[in-house]
Structure formats: C-alpha cells, structure tokens
Amino acid sequence: MTASPSDERPAPGEEFNPGPPAAVRQAATVILLRGGAEALEVLLVRRTPQARFMGGVWVFPGGAVDAGEGDGDGAHRAAAVRELREEAAITLQDAAGLVKFSRWITPAQVKIRFDTHFFLASLPAGQEARIDGQECVDLGWFTPAGAIDAHRTGDIQLVFPTIKHLEQLGEFRSVDALLAHASGRDVQPIEPRVVLEGEVARIVLPGEPGY
C-alpha cells in the first residue's frame, strides 16, 4: 500500500514558506514496535488539535532536542527517550539500545523545519503506552498498512514523512526482521523538496522526477 505525495495537504505548521529558509531545529522520534518474531505493529499518538504544530495529526512519539541534552548522536538519543516517556509513558532504560532508522530534514520551503532522527525500539516487557491527555490526546497500535488505510478513509490524519516511514516499515513481516535489517545500517539524511505546479504544492524525494 502506497500513498501519493500529491494526496497530502499541509498539516498545521507545514505551510509553504515563500521567503528565506527557516532555521532548522534538531529533533528525535521513536518508532515504538511490538510483535517480536511474529508480527509488526507501531505506536502512533494523536497530537492535541490545539497544538500550533501538527495539531490533530497522528505521529510517532517525538519532539525537539532540549538545549540541556547536548549535541550530536547522544543528544538525539536522550531526546528520543525523553519524548517517548513524556508522550507515551514508556521508559527505555538504555538510549544506546535505540536503533537509528532514518534522518529527515524538513524541506527548505516549509515554515517550521526540523532535522529529525528516527529511532526504532521494541516495547519493553511489562509496559503499556498511555497518553497524558494534554499534548497527546489519543494513541493506537497499527500495522503499517492499517495506519495508511485509516488515513485514506479519513479515520486518522497522517503527514508525508509518517506515511513514507510506514511504507518502508510495511516491507517487513516482523519486528525481529526489521531490527535485523536496520541494525548497523548507514543512515543518510533525506531532505524532500516542495515543487509548485501552478497552485498545487507537491513533495518530491531525492531521485524522483522534479527533485
């Protein structure tokens, strides 16, 4: 199951920026997994509709790196662990155990920009995800294809980077297979571009026509 970039409307905070590129903030996201050797499900949380950035959108838990978390890989891992705890009440004991999966930089033509490092982590035994009801107002476990289908039918709202990650995750039959593939992989940054075609904005990835 795939999703066309042209199907995506800008979420709050993702509007087109016709002026100079905005500054890029460092951020980290955790793709929390469950299913072991038998299946693969991911956790998505719904941001409060009142949020200035991506209000009402379903996302992987994550957010900006705090100044006190330092810089480099360690800062991204610390932020990932903190955000997962704050947004989903899941505590990871060892940030070093996070498996780096991807790195996405918001297009230069978008108003709010992040350099986001995505990490994989399995749901720790005995823990259950919960939302705080303020920053995040709902959660759900989805198969990658199930999440994309729910977006297509209007049951949940996703944004382009989440959809593209779900498409990648859908290529794996189990958590174990995904982690085996991702462990030790060299992650290169991806910076999509926004291409204007008349009044329509289309997102393209490196290697696609029009990039």
Secondary structure, DSSP 8 states (H G I E B T S, - for coil): ----GGG----TT--B--SS---EEEEEEEEEEE-TTT--EEEEEEE-TT-TTTTT-EE-SEEE--GGG-SHHHHHHHHHHHHHHHHH----S-GGG-EEEEEEE--TTBSSEEEEEEEEEE--TT------SSSEEEEEEE-HHHHHHHHHTTSS---HHHHHHHHHHTT-SSHHHHHHHHTT----EE--EEEEETTEEEEE-TTSTT-
